[in-house]
Amino acid sequence: MTEKRPHVSLSERLDTRYYPAWGPYSKEHMGFSRRLSDATGQRLDCIVVPGIYRGRVFVPSAVWDAGCLVDAATVDLSAVRMLHEMTDTLSAEVDWLSGPSDTVTAAVRFRNSSSLPVSTCCHILLRLAPPRLKPGSDEVRLSVEVPEELTDRWSAAADYVDLFFARPRIRDSLVYDGYRRGIEPVQGSVHGVAVASGWGATTGDTMIATLRCAEPGFRSLGVRYRNASDTDIRIRLKLFPSDESPGVVDVQTVEVTLPPSDGFQVSAVLLSGRPESACRLDLETVSGAAGLCMDGFFCFDDVREGIFPDPCSTGLPADRPAVSQALTQRDALELTYSGGDRFRLFWDHRYDAMLRTVETRNLDEVMAHLTHNHVQLHVRDKRYAPVPGLYEPYYLDLFLRPLAVEAGGELSFDFRIDGPAVAACSQTAGHSRDATAPRFFAFGGDPPEQGIRHGANRLAAVALSNVVYPVQIRGQYMCHTTPGRWWDSVYTWDAGFSGIGLSVVSPERARESLDTYLGADEDPHRAFLHHGSLVPVQAYLAKELMDLFPGHENRTRDYRRLLRYYDFLVGRGGSSATNPFRSSLRTTFAYFYNSGGWDDYPAQSMVHARGIADRVAPVVTNAHIVRFARLLSGFARLLDDEQLPDTVADDLEEIMRALREHAWDEDAKVFGYVEHDEAGQAIGVLRASNGENANLGLDGLSPLVTGSLLSHERDALIARLFSPDHMWTGIGISTVDVSASYALNDGYWNGAVWMPHQWFMWKTCLDLGLGSEAWRIARTALELWAREVQESRRCYEHFPLSTGRGAGWHQFGGLSSPVLNWYAAYYQPETVTVGLDTWIRRRSASRGVLSLSLQVDESSESGASTILICPGYGAATESQVILNGSRIGFAVYGNAVGVDLAPGAHELSVSCVSRENGQASPR
């Protein structure tokens, strides 16, 4: 059953507002979670742990392959099906279904395919989870409370108006992870983030803040800070009588001394006047030292001066609920947490239940170790005794047992949780299931190859449900799509491909991803949201959305934000340091070690092993900057009110000239990494110790994506790409040329096939009119993916050449997402796919006829670009294609019509006939 996509405005920034209150948000364990306050980042996790009674338990860890897999999901995440693999003959399936009234129902089904009965059990675990201090850390954020009498006299430093370092930094306008300049997560800070990151280390560091006080006329100003250095830090403070820009003489100037401290404390100074309730505060470092953390400011009404202990109280998160079973039935209980959030849990009265608590930092091991503890109501393994001051997660465990499953049979039951927003909590269990089953997302089309549709549907479910909460961006907690739950953070390059894949499943989620990474229209702190490899995939995602919705209202805003992104990447915007050489070649190694997302790519590894990252320009960075420039040109042509800056066209010519002059290796017929001397002059192509070009691989072929090669360069790279002696293997395009002396067959990227860079090559083939070669890439990938999902049920990262089997993270969206685009391009009805040089100006569909207005770039390298169109009904062979009023021939790839178009403007329509009662009739 194919799900109808919900309508969501593409101009709205969706982020957390798009995601439902209940969803698969936990990083720690597979299950369903209820987001609570986005101000605190808390969530309530519900985890189903199936087991064999008085035998094994199967804790569904989300951070390794514990046998719990997402099998299906709806686009809006209101329903997710999770499959728990237990034994070869025993499994449990859980359908999570959230309702509009803040309830979630879980339908649990045990299946026993053996010839003997099995006694099973089920643990239903509830846990209030505080936010982590930072991504990838097991450290949770401690609770910090400002004294009640000072809450309206407190101003957080992180809410500053502006901040500057005396010595400009290359990250001043590209702060990592989307934070504001100088801000980072700090344990013990009031809001979890504070001004740190080296601010205050240098004389002349400055900040502008606004002080807010409930009443005017405060007497002294206190600074809550921590100084990890061994010397005093002195800050000059200037208070202006209002929060407007200064221009008055009535200003107070004082200095505050911040002595070294083990933890947070307050340094207060007396004021000569009594400021207004809202005033401007300018700070400047008089004498600095590394190690300062400034959390905020207190406006004291009583007279205070000097250093005194921190008035804030810091403690472990409060996560132990008050539990009540004083309801009308014994199969229900109520939980009330310290913040006032109330939940009610109803379960199936047919089964015996025990209510226990488990307190541990390692649920997976503790539950396995204590499976034979049948009587203890509060469980804590002595091996994991609590450590004073260390957070110990607290789980409520509703233990249902025994659950007998007959030989070859099934056993099903439901439970329900009512969330805090339910107006009138029901007093009954209400186990009757909704008569309407969830409409899980499923692709249309019917590929003849076995398992291809199933493999694409499984990946769609994984891509949709790979959402974690909370992720902190600019100090705000929000939901975020992640390539896999092992990564509970933003990731620029993976997120771009997540968005590209989601564009054919949920365009709304793709739009949300693009908006999140492009950020606000004007943001001096981040040219774009950066974490990891600086491959500008968001530019390609914007192009995909532009082709899906040619006239959508956000396109002008996208263009302007992309231009800011581009300016930084090319070395012209803000604090960018990507253009350090005299060769005109760019490099992003100053920002991240990884040039193209390929961790152990040989040339990249050689650069870092030799310690020359500051003197080498990788090819892939420059290739994608050129294509980025061309994409901006296409955007500008389609927008009436935008003019492409002359600098963008100049960049394109300059970088292509530099690549040909310095990077082209005539002997190897590839482009190589370029080394530079200390003066920034190019000195030659990077070579391995045996003299071989170090860039035999996809980086060396990446200029294909530019669309700006000379014919002999293009032909040489295409020949290498599809040669079984070099790049082409039985399972797709290898990351590294198999003929290279440094090639492996079992590395992470070196010796494996991945999907993302194959997507770039596939798009390039469409641009070059190489429809058969594009189909070869897509078909091979789809068949490879289908085989692996059929065999293992898993959606992996990559495929090592040694076996051709999947490896890496087992529920991977992100970089594996191009599989979704390939399926849609060749099998999903009414899908239109174009290359990077072709733009869809208008599209419409009626009565089985797809009508398109297309623009093929006049500067396209080849004489024709291939357009793929899946007809809405019937087989592609039954289609007819009308180009500019005349019927033309076409090729068929899968169930897609392939049409080759020359540069220029075109009007194209595709209709299909279907066989009804033995007759051919148009639909």
N, C-alpha and C positions, 0 to 999 in steps of 0.2 A: 504494500500500500504506500503510495507516494504522498508525503505530507505537503499540504498547502502552506506556503510560506506566509507568516504573518506580515501584515503591512506595517512598516516602520519608516518614518520620514528619514531620507538619507541625509538631510541637512542637520539632523539632531545629533549632538554628541552623546552617544549612548552609554558608554562605560558602565559603571555600576548600576545606573538606572535601568539599563536594558536587562540585566540578569535578574532572575527571580529571587525572592527572599530565600527559598530553599533550592539547593543545587549541589552538585558533586564537587565541593569547594575545598575539601581538606587535602593538605599535602601529605599528612602522616598515614592515613588509612582510607581505603576505598569505602564509600558510603554516601550519605547525604548530610548536608549541613544547613543550618539556619543562620544567615547573616544577622547580627544584632545591630548595634550602633556603628555606623561608619566612622564616627568620631573616635571610638575605642578600638575598632578592628576585631572585636570578639565575634566568635561564632560558636554555635552548639553543634557538635558532631554526633551523628547517630551511625553506629557501625554494627553490621550484622556479621557475627563470627559463627559459621556453621562448624559442626564437629561430629565425630563418632562418639556416642555416649560412652563415657569411661574409657575413651581411647584418644585419638588425635583431635586437635582443634586446628582450624585453618584460618589464622588471623590474616585479613586482607590488607597487608602492608601496601602502601602506595609508593614506597621508595625502593623496592626491589620486586622482582617477579615472584610473587607469592601465590600465583594461580588465580587471581581475581582479575577478570577482564571485562571491559565495557563491550557489550554485544550490540546495543542499539541505543539511539537517543533521538529525542525530538529536537527540532531546531531551536525552540525556546527553552530547552532544558527542563521543561515541566515533567518530563518522564525520561528515565534512564534505566536500561536493563544491564545488570551486572551478572556475569557468570562466574561462579566459584568452582574451580576444578578441585575435587577432593581426592578421588582415586580413579582408576581406569574405568570403574563401573558406577561411581557415585559422584553426583554433582548437586550443587544448589544454585538456583536462579532467583535473583531478587529484582523485582520490578519496583522502582521508586517512582511514585506519582504524587506530585504536589498539586494542591488545589488552589483556587483563587482566594479562599478564605483562610490562608495561613495554616493549612494542614498538609501533612505528608502521609501517604499510605505506602507501606511496603508489603508486597505480595511475595512470600517466600515459597519456593517449590523445590523439594528434594526429589531427585530422580535416581532410581536404583535399577541399573540394567543387569545386575548379577542374578544368579539362579537361587540366591539365598536372601532372606530378609536381613535388614540392617537396622540397628537401633541408633538413631542420630540424636543430636541435640542442637540447640541454637542459643547463642548469647546475643542479647540486644544491649549494646553498650552506648551510654550517653556521656558526653564530656563537654564541658565548657572550655574552649580553647582560646587562650590569649594570643595576641599577635607576637610573632618573632621580632627580635630587635632588628635584624637585618636578614636579607635573603641568604639561604644556605647555612644559617646558623641554628644551632639547637637552643640558643639562649633566647628566652622569651623576654618581652618587655616588662619590667617591673612596674608596679603601680606607684605613682608619685602624686601625692595630694598637697596642694597649697592650703595652708591654714584657712579656715572658713572666713576669718575676719580680714584676710588679705586677698581673697579671690578677686575682688573688684579693684584691687590695687596692684595687680600683677600684669606685666606686659612681656610676652615671649620675645626673645631676641630673634628667633627664627622668623618672626613676622615683620622683619625689618622692611624699610622702604627701599633701600639700596645698600650695596656693600661692594667695596673695592679692596684689592690688594695693592700695596705700594709697588710691588714687583709683579707686573702682569704675568699671568699664567696662560698656558696654551689651552687650559680647560675653562677659562673664565666664561666663555659663551658656549661651552659644551660640557656642562657638569654631568658627571657620570650618574646613571640611574634616574635621571630626571629631577634631581634635587636642585635647589637654588644655590647660587654661588656661596661657598663657605659653609654650607650646611651638611651635616651628616647625622646618621643615627647615633645617639649617645645614651648609654644606660644610665638611668638616674635623672635624666632630664624630664621636665614636667610633661612635655608633649612627645617624648621619644626621639625628638630631633633638636639639635642646638647648633649654634654657630661654633664651628671648630675648623677642621680641615686646614690647619695652619694659619688661620686668621689670628692676628695678634703677635705673630712671630717676628714681624719686621716693623721697624719704626715707620709710621706713616700709613699703616693699614687703617682704613676708615669705614664707618658704617653710619647710616642715617636710620633712625627709628622713630616711632611715635609712642609716647607714653600715654596711657589711659588710666585715669584715676576716677573713682566714683564721685569724689568731691574735690573741688579746687583747694589749693592752699596747702599741699603737703610740705612737710618740713625737711625731710631728708630722702636721699635716693640710695637704694641698696642694689648691688649687683650680685646676682647668684651666679657663681662661677666655679670652675675647677682648674687648678694650675698644676700640671704634672711636671713642670720644669723645676730646677733647683734655684731659681732666682725670681725676684719680684718682677711683676709686669705692671707698668703704669699706663693708665688710659686717661686722656683728657676728655672731659665731658662738657658739651655746650648745650644749654637748655634755652630754647626760644619760647616766647610766651604763647605760641599757637603751633598747630601742626602744619601750618602753611610754610612755604619756602621762606628762608630768612631774608631780611631786608630792613631789619629794625635794630636799634641800638640797645634795647632792653634785653640783653642776653646775659645769662649767668655762665661763668666758666669755672669749673673745678677739676681737680685731678683725683682719681681714685687709685689706690695701690692694691694690687691683687697678689698677695704672698703665695708661695707654694702651698699646696694642700693635697691631702690624700683623697679627699672626696669633695663633694659640693659644700660650699659655705658662702656666706654673704659678707661683702665689704660695703660699708655704708659711709656716705659723706653728707655733711650738713649743707643746706642751701641758704644763701643769703636772702633770697626772696621766697615768695610762695607762688609757684607756677599755677597756671590754669589746669583744669581737669584733663585737657588734651593738649599736649605740647610736643614740639619737635626736639629730639635728642640727637646730637651729632657726637660721634665717638672717634677718637684718633689715638693710635698707639704712640706713646711717648718713648717708652723703652719696652721692647718686646722680647719674647722667648717662645720657642716651640712648646706646644703642650697645653695651650689655653683652650678651654671650653667655656663659652659664655651662654648661659641658659636664659637669662632674662632680668627684669628689673622690678623692684618693689618700690612703691611710693609710700613711705612711712609718714603717718600723721604725728606720731610721737617722736621725740628727738632721739635719734640713734646715730652713732658714729663708730667707726672701727670695724674690726672683724668679729663676727659671732657665728655660732653654729647654724647649720642649715635649718630653717624653720619648717621645711617641707618634710612630710613623713613618707618614707619609702618602704614598700613591703611586697610580698609575693602576691600574685594575682589571687583574688578570691573566687574559687570555682566549686565550692562545696554547697550543694543546694539543700534547702529544707525540703524533706520528703514527707509527703502525706498520702496515706491510703484511705483517708476518711471520705471516700466517695461511696456511691450507692452499690458498687460492685467490687468484688475482690480482684477483678482483672483490670484495674485501673489505678494509676497513682499520679500525684501532682508534684512537680518540682518547682521550687521558687528560689531563684538565685539572688545574690546580694544586690544586684542592680535593680531588682524588682521584676525581672523577666520571669514569666510563669509559663510552664509547659505541662501538658497532660498527656500521658502515655496510656493507650488502651491496647490490650492484647487478647489473644484467643483463649477463652475460658476453658476450652476442651483439654488443655495441656497443663500439667503441673508446672509451677514456676517457683523459683527461689530468687530473692532480691539480695544481691551482694554488692560490695564495693571493692574496687581494685585500685591500689595506689602504686604507681610505678612509672619510671621513665622508659621502660622497655616492655611494652605490652606484649609484643610478639613472643619473646622468650618466657616471660612470666606466666602467660596463660598456658603455654605448652608445658612448662615445668610443673605447674600446679593443677594440671587437668585431673589428677586423682584426689585433689582436696575437695571432698564432697560436702563437708559440713561447715567449714569456716566461712563466716559471713563477711569478714573484712580481710582481704587478701593482700599480703605484701611479702614478697620473697626476701629472705634474709640476705641473699646475695645483692639485693638492690635496696639496702637500708637507706632511709632518707639522709641526705647531707644537709646540715644546717645552712639555711640561706639559699638553697638550690631548689628551684621549682620542681614539684613532684606532681605530675598529672593525676587527676582524680576521676575515676570512671565509675559510673553506676552500672551494674551488670544485672540485667533481668535474664535469668538462666531458665530456659524452657527445656524440660527433659522428663522422660525419654520420648522420642518421636520415632515410632516404628514405621519403617517403609518396607512394604512387602516386596518380595522378589519380582523384578520386572515392573514395579509399580512406582507411584508417585505419592507424595504427601504435600499438601498445601495449607498455608495459613496466612493470615494478614495481621498486621498491627498498624496502629495509627498514632501520630503525634499531632496534637493541637498546639500551635505556636502562640506567642504572647499577643498577637493582634486579633485573635479570635474573640469576637464580641461576647458570645455566650458559650462557654465550653460545654460540650455535650456531657451528659452523665452516663452515657452508654458506650459500649465498645464500638458499635457500628461497623461490623466486619463485612457487611455487604459491599461487594466491589462494584465499581461503576460499570454499567452495561456496555459502555463504549470503551473499547481498548485504546491505549495510546497510539497515536498515529506517528510511529517512529519514521524518521527520515529514510527514504529509499530512492535511489536513482531510478529513472525510467530506462527504456531501451532494453534490448534483449540480445546481448552479444552471443554469437554462436560458440565462442571459446568457453570451456568449462570454468566456472568459478570467478570470472572477471567481474561480474556485477556484485557478487557476494564480497569479493575482496575490496571493491570500492566502497560498498556500504559499510563494511566494518571500519575502514579508515575514516569515513565520514563520521561515524559514531565516536571514534576516538578523538578526532579533531574538534568536534563540537563540545565534547565533555572534558577536554583537557583545560579546565578552568580552576584556578586557585584563588583563595581569598584568605587573608588580605595580602595584597601587594601594595607597597607604599610608593607613591609617585608624588613628588613635591610635598611630602608630608601628609598626603591624603590617602586613606585606605580605600582600595577598590578591587574589584574582580579583574582578573587578567588571564587571557588565553596563553598557555605555555606549551612548548613543544612536548613536554612530559612532566609529570609531577616531581621528578627529581630536581627540576629547575623551577623554584618558586620565585622567579624574578622576571624582570623585563629582559628581552634579548632581541636586539634590533634585526639581525639578519634572519633568525628563525621566525620572528613574528611577521616579517614581510611575506614569507612563504606560507605561514599559517593563514594570513589574510588572502593571498592569491588562491589557495585551496578553498577557503571558506566562501570566496566570491561566487562559486558555482553551487554552494550548499546553502549559505545564508549571507546574501549580500549585505544585510544589516550588520552582521558581526564583522564582516570585512571592512565596512565603513568605520565601525567603532575602532578597529585596530589601526586603520590609517590615521584617524583623528588623534588617537592616543600618541602615536609616534611622531606625527608632524607637529602636534602641540598647538599652542595658542597662536593667533595671528602675529602678535608681537611678543617676543620673549627673549630678552638679552642674555638669559642664563642658559638657554639651550637652543641651538640651531635646529635640533631635532632630539628625540629621546634616544640616548645612546647607551648601549651596553653590548660589549663584544665587538664582533667583526663589523667593519664599516662598509659592507657591500650595500649600496643604496636600493635595496629591494622595494622600499616604499614607493619609489618612482615607478616601478613596474606595476605595483599594486594599484597605484592611482590610474595608470593607463588601462588596466583591466576594468576598473570601475567606470572609467570614462567610456569604454566601449560597450559596457553593459547598459549604462544610462547616459547616452550622448548629451542629453540636454539637462542633466540634473543640476540643481541650483548651487551645488557646492563646488563646481568645477573651477570657478575663478579663484575661490579661496584656496583650493588645492594647489593651483598654479603658483600663487604668491608664496605659500608656505614651502612648496618644493623649490622655488627659486632661492629662498633663504637656506634651505638644506644644501642645495647645489653650491651656492657661494662659499659656504664653509668647506665643503668637500674639495672644491677646486683651489682653496687657499686664499680666498679673497674676503671671506666674511668673518667679522668679529676677531676672535683670538686664534684663528686657524693657523696651524703650523704644517700644512700638508704640501707646501710648495717651497722647500728649502734649497732646491738645487738650481744650478744655472742651465741645466739641460731642458728645463720646462716639464720634466716628468714629475708626477706627484707621488707621494707616499703617505700612508696612514699609520706607519709603524710607531710614530710618536704617541699614538692613542691606544693602540692595541697590537698585540704580537701577531695577530692572525690577519692575513691580507684578504683571503677569499673564503674564510669559514672552514678551511681544511687544516685541521690541527697539525698533522704530521706530514704535510706536503713537503717533498724533499728540498726544493729551493728555499722555502721559508725556514725549514729546520737548519739548513746550512748557514743562512744569514745569522740566525741567533746563536748557533754553535760557534761561529767565528767572531761574534760580537760586533757586527758591522751593520746592524739594523738602521743606524742613523745615516748610513751612506748608500743605501740600496733602494731602488724604486722597483716595486713589483709591477708586472704587466697588468694584472687583473684590475688593479685600482684605476689605472689610466683608461683601460678599455671601458669600464663602467661609467667613468666620468664622461667619456665621449658619448656613450649612448644616452646618458642622463641629459646631456646638452641637446641631443636630437629629440628626446622626448619633450623637453621644454619647448623646443621649436614647434613640435606638433601641437602641443597645448595652445601656444600663442596663436597659431594659425586658426584654430577652431574658436578662439575667443575674440569677439569683436573689439573689446575694450582693453586689450593687452598688447603691448609691443615687446618683443623679445629684445633684451639688451644686446647691443653690439658685442659686448664682451663675451657672451656665450658662444656666438659663432666664432669669434677669435680664438677662444679656448679650444674649440674642436679642432681647428686647423693647426694650432700650435702643438697640441698634444699628439695628434696623428703624425705630424712632421717629426716630432721628437722620437716617437716609437719607431718610425722607419729608419731614422738616422742612427739611433743608438741601440735599439732593442732587437731589430731584425737580424737573425742569424742566417745568412744565405746558405751556409753549408748544411745546417740542420733543418732549414726551412720552417723555423718556429721563431717566436719572439721570446727573448730572454730577459731575466732580471738584469737591471743595469746598475753597475757599481759606480760610485763617484769618489773623487779624492776629497781631501779636507777642504778644498776651496769650492766644492760643489760641482766640479767639472766631471762629465761622464768619462770613464776610463775603460769601459768594456762590459761585455756580458758576463754574468756570474757563471762560473764553471765548477764542475765537480773536480775532485783531486786528479782524476784521469784525463782532464781536459774536456770532458763531455759537457754540453750545455746542461745546466742544472735545472732547466725549466721544461723538460720534456713531459708534458702533461696538459691538463685542461687550462692551467694558467697561460701556458705558451700558446694555446689556441684561443684564448679569451678575446683577442681583437676581432674575432668573427662577429661578436655581438655588436660591434661598433656600427656596422653597416657602411664603413668608410674605407674598406681595403682596396688596394689595386688588384686587378684580376689575377695576376700570378701569385700574389700573397693568398688571396681567398682560395684559389684552386688548390694550392699546396696544403693549406690547413684543412680543407674539406677532405682531401684525399687521405691525410693522416688520421682524421677523425673516424673515418669509416674503414680504415685498413685493419684487418685482424692481426697484422704484424705490429701494430702500434697502439691504437686506442680502443678499437672495437673488440668486444669479447662476446661470448655466447649469451651473456646476461646484460649487455648494455655497454655503455661507454665507461671505460676505466678512468679513474681520476689521474693516474700516472701512466705514461706510455710504458707498455709491458716490455718494450725492447731496451729501456734505459737500464744502465748498470746498477742503478740504485732502486729499481722497482722491486716491490715486495708483492707477495700474494696473500698476506695475512695482516697487513697493517690496519690502522683505523680508517684513514683515507687512502694512504699509499697501499694499494692492493685491494681496492674495493670499488664497487659501483654504488653511487649515491644518486638521488633523484634531482637535487636543485640545479646543479650546473648542466645536467642533461636538459632541463627545462629551457635554459638559455639557448642551448644548441638547437633544440626543437623549434623555438621561436625563430631562430636565425634561418633554419631550413625553410620555414614558411616564407620569410622575407626574400629568400633567394629563389623561390619557386621550386624548391626541391620537396614537393609533396610526398613522393615515395620515401625519401630519406627521413622526413619528419614522421611519417607513419611507422617506419622501421623502429625509430627511437621509442615512440609511444607504445606500439604493440609489444615490443620486447619487454618494456617496463611493466605493462599491464599483466602480461603472462607470468613474468617473474613474481610479481606481487601476488597474483591469484594463487600460484602454486604454494607460496609460503603461508598465506593465510589459511588455505585449505589444509595444510599439513599441521601447522602449529597454532592456528587461531590468533596469531600475534601480528602486530603492525610494527615492524622493526625500522631501525635507523638506516642500515646499510647492508650490503651483500658482499662479503669477502669473495675474492676470485677463487680461493682455494676450494670452496664447496658450492658457491652460489646460493647458500642458505642465508636467511636473515640473521642479523646480529645487532648488538647494541640494546638500546632501550626498547622494551617490549610493547609499549603503547605510545608510539611516537607519532605526533602530528608534524608540525613544523616543516622540516626539510623533506619529509616524505610526502607532503601535501600535493606536489605536482601530479601524483597518481589520480587525484580527484579531477584535475583539469584535463588530463588525457582521457579519462573515461567520458567526461562531459563533452569534450570536443568531438569524439568519434561515435558516441552512443546515446547521449542524452538528447531527447527530442527538443527541437527549437533552440539548440545551442549554436551560436555563431562564434567562430574563432578566427582571429587575424594575427598577423605577426606584429612586430614592433614598428614597422614602417607603414602600416596601414591603420587608418582611423575610421571608425564608424561614426558618421555624422548624423545618421537618423536610422531608426529601425522600427518596424511595425509588423504585426501579425494579425491576419484575419482569414477565417475559413481555410486554414491549412496553407496559406501563402505567406511566406516570409519576405518582406520587402526591406531593402537596405540601400542606404546612400553611403558610399565609401570614398575615401581619399587615400590613394597610394602615394607615398612621398616621392616627389620628383627627383630627389637625390638618391633614390634607392639604387643599390649596387647592380641588381640584375634587371633583366627586361621584364620580369613578371614576378608577382608575389602570389602565394597560394592562400586562398580563403577557404575555410572549412565550414560547412553548414549541415547540421543534422536536421532532416525534414521532420515536421511535426507528426506525420502519420506515414505508415508504410515503410518500405525499404528504399534506400537511396537510389537503387537502380531503377525505381519507378518514377523518379523525379524528373522535372523539366526545369531548365534554368533559362531565364530571360535576362540578357545583358543589354542595357540601353535600347530596349525595344526588340531585340533580335534573339532568337533561340540559339543557344550555343551548346557545345559538348562539354563534358566534365569527366573527371576521374572519380572513383569511389574508393574510399579508405574506411574500412569498418562499415559503419552505417552513415558515414559523412560524405557529402558531395564536396569534391575538391575542384575549385575554380581558380584558374590562373589569370591575374589581372595585371595589365601594364600600368606604369605610373600615370597618375591623373585621377580625375573624378569619374565615378561610375554609379549607375543606378542598376541594382541587381534584384531579381526576385526568384524565389525557388518555391515550386509547388510540387505536390506529390499526389499520385493516384494510388488508391488502395483497392484490393480485390474484394468485391462484395457480390455474392451470388454468381461468381464466375465472370462478372463484368468489371471493366476498368472504369472508374468514375472519379473525377476530381473531388477533393474534399477541401 
